Structure formats: structure tokens, C-alpha cells
Amino acid sequence: MMSSSPTNTSTNQSIGSGTVKSSRMLNALVVDDTNLFRTIMADALNSLAQVTVVGRATNGTECLELLASLPEIDVVFLDVEMPVMNGLETLRVIRQRYPKLLVVMVSGHNKANVDITIEALSLGAYDFIGKPEGSSGGDSQEQLRKQLFVLTRSITWQRSQDKMRARHQALGKTKTSRVSHVSADFPVNTVLDEALPLTQPAQNKPATFKVKGVLPTASIASTANGSQKISNSRSRATQITPTSASKTNNNAITPRATATSASRVNNQSLVEQPKEKVAKAIHNNKVKRLAVTPKVLLVGISTGGPAALMQFIPKLPSNIGIPVLVVQHMPPKFTQSLADSLNASTGLTIKEAQHGETLKPNVVYIAPGGFHMEIDAGSKGEAIVNINQKPPVNSCRPAVDVLFKSAPSVFKNNTLSIIMTGMGKDGCEGIRYLKQTVGTYCITQSEESCVVYGMPKAVDDENLNDESVPLNLLATRVCELLGKPAL
């Protein structure tokens, strides 16, 4: 079956002049040197209601030519390994010429492809999908559809929210993070057994945010309708209506940020900031050091994760003094490459976690792709890694919720938890569980610095975060809370 998108007879199979506009929400360009896979990919994309393929190219050079002639392209599906100009080379040029264009890497499963894909993600690729290994074209197309369904729906949802945000701003309405109901209803694409229904966004709430004090533990208070909410046992949160003077920026550490959001990374927010600005931002924050010293740092992250971790992990000191456990939503093989890449850029030891090993300080453990990572208590009370293939949670394996819910068995309330950029809401129930049982201090990555404000938003909307911190200040803030000097 050939693609239903219009083509001409040119080598790059583009739609030609670039004057034809698709009536669908998302226009895609497929770049791959294999004719069969280009056809399979195009058909899989065109079978999705929100996508149309408006062009195809056989290598990076043709891709760039099409981008120049087809300005309506929204997302490029870019093969990693191609002749003439490969995916990594092409990505670097795209990032320079079209910094806001979404690029999804399409990777094989051999080590070379996996390593290149990790590098591409660190350079700003939006996400990646693995090439299917089905025995037939039909099998391959169905495998692709399962990966593409969640990915493209998330992108189109974000685009609709961008338009809504623009309308609100044009009408002079106050922008709050509540307007951007981005991706909290979407699972990540590591495991997708069936298509999930599209849910409606929550109604906008008043433009308020909370200023929170020290929260070493949390208490549970019953509301009038019988539901439960988290309340601070030491200090009551204060409701503040934002004014022009209270607006945040990419360099401010804020409780429940109200800055203008971006569905994709604002490159300026990732730029190293002058030390005096960092010091000022840290100085203005209420909580200087946690009353209960954490014995473990728990991190949950998904879409945009490799680039964010490359910003965050290398800034942590090599003597941080506690183990760091990371759940990054990725399939097998990719997490090992991610660990190797991070390990080469920091004084900490970064490794893919192994079943049965004892957690050690100054080591970052990354959950293996396709496996849950839990913490068990050893015979002497030590923390032991439990790697398993229990059923997916939130359509994910590994799942952030699984790790977080296992932490109290060993670490009690001595946890510092971080929810970073990613699609879906994995990690929200884990934070809720920690708050309602033993307590945890929870940081969410700020909206404006996320590639996808989904996982942090789910936590923020449930009022489970203690503060929101931009990516470029996250390591500095963690060091302060731990009483460690920042790099």
C-alpha cells in the first residue's frame, strides 16, 4: 500500500512547490534511505487522524532541501544512519536553522545506532522511536503505529495548547500554568498495549500559586467532601495573587511557577547563568537546608530526559554523599548508552542498575530499559536494588511510581525527590504515596524549562510539589538542600 500523501516523481518524493497546506494538525517529513521503510513509516503516520506526511527524503541533504521549500513542516522523522548526510549531521544543521522544529530520531537497535541516538537527544532531538523488527511490512507498520500514536498525539495536544495560550495573551488575560494542560493525560511510549482515550483538559483555575515553607514530612488532612490533601505540618501555605512584580523568569526558583510556558525547550533557559544570578536566586528561596537529611535522591524523567540529565547530573559534586536513582523512560539498550554517556561527563559514577547490588553513595543508578527498579531492604537493613519485569505501570516499564513507592521500606522519610520533563503523569502517585506515608521533599522542574510539561504538571496540579526549579539551577538547589557546595 502506497502513501496517501501527494507526491511527484522527484528523487526526494516531496509534494513539490510547498504551497499545498494540509488540513490536518501535524505535517510530517519522513527521512530514510530505504524505500520500503519510508513507505511503511509514511503509511503508519498517515493512518493516524492527526498527521499527514507532506514529504519524504532519502538522506540529510534532501531533508534540508525540503525544509527550505516546505515551511509548513512541523516534525521531522529522521533516520540515524544514512549515506551522504547522516541523521546526527542533519540534526545539527536543523538545530541551527530551525531551532523550534521538532525532530524525532528513528533508530535501529545496534549499539552504534543507540549511541548516536543518545547523542542526538542530548543535542536537542525531541524524542526517538526504534525501528520495528517485525517479520512483515504489516507487522512493522503496527509496531510503528503503537509508538507513533502517543508521540504524535502529545505533539498535537501541545500545539493546541500553544494556540489557546496565544489567544489568552491576545485577549489580555493573565497567563497561568493552569492554561497549559499539556501531556499529563498521555502515557510515554515505552510500553503501549492499547490506544488510550483522549481526555478533556481541566477547567482553568484562579491565577494563584503557593509559597511553601520547610516540609520535612507531610500530614494528611481530610476535606469536607471526604477527599484527602497534603498539608504542611510546620507552616501553612500562603495564597498569593500574582502581580506584574511577582512574575517569574527562567532563572528564578519559585513555588509553583507562573511564567509563560513553552511546550518545547527554550534554549536560553539551558544556558549557564552568571554565578551572581544563581547565588541571588538561591538566597531568595525560603528553605535553605532540609531539616531531615536525605539519604537518597530519587529522579523521574521522560521526554527530553537525556538532554536534561546532561544539564543536571554533571553539575552535581562527586562527593554528593548519597546514591542517586533515576528512572528514565527508555527501551532496553538505550539506558546503558545513556549511562555511559553521562559517566564520561561527571565525577560521579553513572551506571545501569543491576539486580541485587547494594546502593552506594556517589553513584547514579539508572533503571534498565524494559525493567522496573525497586529498593529492597537487605539482611542488615542495607538498600538492595531489585530489578524485575512486573507488569507495566502507567503504561511504563520502568515506571517512576514503582521506584518511589518502594523507597520508604529502606529510607523512610529521608528522601529528596525530583520530577523532571516528560509526557504522562508517571511519578505523581509515587510522590503522593511518599507524602502520605513517610514524607518527602519534592522538586518539580519548572514549566518553562521542560521539553514536555506533563509529569511535573501532574505533580504541580495535585499540589504535591514543594518548589519548582528551572533546569539550569536544579543541581545548585539540590546541593543547597543537601548542605553540599555546588560546582
NORDAQUI-V87898 format. One line per field, one symbol per residue. ss: DSSP state (~ for helix, > for strand, _ for the rest). phi: phi as a letter, one per 30 degrees, with the letter a starting at -180 (. if undefined). burial: b if it has 9 or more other ideal C-beta (glycine too) atoms within 8 Angstrom, else e. A space follows every 50 residues. Layout:
# NORDAQUI-V87898
ss=???
phi=???
burial=???
This chain:
# NORDAQUI-V87898
ss=_________________________>>>>>>___~~~~~~~~~~~~____ >>>>>>>__~~~~~~~~~~_____>>>>>_______~~~~~~~~~~~___ _>>>>>>___~~~~~~~~~~~~____>>>>______~~~~~~~~~~~~~~ ~~~~~~~~~~~~~~~~~~~~______~~~_____________________ _______>>>>______>>>>>_____>>>>>_____>>>>__~~~____ ___>____________~~~~____~~~~~~~~~____________>>>>> >___~~~~~~~~~~~_______>>>>>>_____~~~~~~~~~~_____>> >>_____>____>>>>_____>>>>>>_____>>>>>>____>__>___~ ~~~~~~_~~~~___>>>>>__>_____~~~~~~~~~~___>>>>>_~~~_ __>_~~~~~~~_____>>>_~~~~~~~~~~~~_____
phi=.dddddbccdedhddjdicdcddddbccccbadcdddedddddddddddc bbdcabbcadddedddddcbdddcbcccddcbdibdddddeededddbdc ddbcdccdcdddddddddddddcjddabbdddcddbddddddddeddded dddddddddddddddddddddidddbdddcdcidccddcdbbdadcddcd ddddcedbbccccdbdbbccbdcddjdcbdbddcbddcdbddbddcdcbd ccdbdhecdedbdcddeddcdeceedddddddddddddaddcddcaccbc abeideddddddddddddceibdbcbccdadeidddddddddddcadddc bddbdidddbdibcccddeibdbbccdddciddcdccbcdeebhibadbd eddddddddcchccbcbbcceldibdjddddeddddccjaccccddedcd dbdcdddeddddhcdcacbdedcdddddedddicddd
burial=eebebebeeeebbbbeebebeeebebbbbbbbeeeebbbbbbbbbbebeb bbbbbbbbbbebbbbbbebbebbbbbbbbbbbeebbbbbbbbbbbeeeee bbbbbbbebeeebbbbbbbbbbbbbbbbbbbbebeeeebbbbbbbbbbbb bbbbbbbbbbbbebbeebbeeeeebbbbbbbbbbebbbbbebeeeeeeee eeeeeeebbbbbbbbbbbebeeeeeeeeebbbeeeebeebebeeeebbeb bbbbbbbbbebebbbbeebbeebeeebbeebbeebebeebebebebbbbb bbbbbbbbbbbbbbbbbeebebbbbbbbbbeebbbbbbbbbbbeebebeb bbbeeeeebeebbbbbbbbbbbbbbbbbeeebbbbbbeeeebbbbbbbbb bbbbbbbbebbebbbbbbbbbbbbbbbbbbbbbbbbebbbbbbbbbbbbb bbbbbbbbbbbeebbbbbbbbbbbbbbbbbbbebebe
